[in-house]
Amino acid sequence: MTHPRQDRLAKSLIDFWADMLGPDPDLPETPARLAPAEAHPATPRPAEPKPSQSLSPSSPPSAPPSAPPSRPEPRRLQTDPAAEARALARAAGSLPELRAAVEAFTGCPLRAAARSTVVWDGAANSSILVIDTGPGDDEDVSGQPVSGRAGRLFDRMLASIGLSRERQVCVTGLVYWRRPGNRPPTAAELELCSPFLARHLELLRPRMILTLGAFAAKSMEASGDDLMQAHGRRTVVSPPGSDAPIACIPLLHPAYLLRRPQDKEKAWRDMLAVADLCEDLRLVRDRGL
């Protein structure tokens, strides 16, 4: 038989767990488990404050909910100007389309300071392609390659051997925008414009190339470092875009001849060499010399 004190201890333990955890299924049924409220009346608990109520008169007002963090702006994809130039050039199916392609190209830094995009001028079905370095101040104003005083002199040089831009000659440049200070184009600028010149050669398929000035001659590999030794001499070039070697004669630039009129005799002999090459290639001229 259990001692009464042990019974009271057991009952107190049962009541403690009933108050803390609720009924324990592992404990035997007792009057205290069946009616814990009667054995131990519960002390009423204070009501929980509602979310809209302040906890105390001195409690600060609740802060407004913070706005969700803004999403970062999507990064813009970097375009490749050289790849864009190649794609525009490939899509051109004619010289007028090539002109439009160059005018649509915005990847060359020279364009930012230029007034005009100067692509080509002359006969779209010519057999002779004249390649200048690129537009200067006069060309930037007129929008035509080799214009101004130098252009008028060059047209007279062509006419002296029965050639003209309207019928036999097409004129273009290595780059299509004026260079600050008339400086030579950089390698990067030449690279950006080269797909258009290559496409020009593919579309035109000229039988003769004439280069104007030292830079154009050297870029087309028509002369070495000394144009004064190479001008007027026949050579053969294979520029990108040509499917076969092309006969070429490097010429003194007409702008140079305006500064040094004493060298016009050299230019006249050069034009006679161009006329002879036209005869050898059986290119039609307005009149022969």
JOGILIN-V412963 format. One record per run of one state. SS is the DSSP state (H for helix, E for strand, L for the rest). FROM is the first residue (numbers start at 1). TO is the last residue. If there is no record, write none. Layout:
ss->SS from->FROM to->TO
ss->SS from->FROM to->TO
This chain:
ss->L from->1 to->3
ss->H from->4 to->21
ss->L from->22 to->30
ss->H from->31 to->34
ss->L from->35 to->35
ss->H from->36 to->39
ss->L from->40 to->80
ss->H from->81 to->91
ss->L from->92 to->94
ss->H from->95 to->104
ss->L from->105 to->108
ss->H from->109 to->113
ss->L from->114 to->119
ss->E from->120 to->122
ss->L from->123 to->127
ss->E from->128 to->132
ss->L from->133 to->136
ss->H from->137 to->142
ss->L from->143 to->147
ss->H from->148 to->159
ss->L from->160 to->168
ss->E from->169 to->173
ss->L from->174 to->179
ss->H from->180 to->182
ss->L from->183 to->186
ss->H from->187 to->204
ss->L from->205 to->207
ss->E from->208 to->212
ss->H from->213 to->219
ss->L from->220 to->226
ss->H from->227 to->230
ss->L from->231 to->233
ss->E from->234 to->237
ss->L from->238 to->245
ss->E from->246 to->251
ss->L from->252 to->253
ss->H from->254 to->259
ss->L from->260 to->260
ss->H from->261 to->281
ss->L from->282 to->289
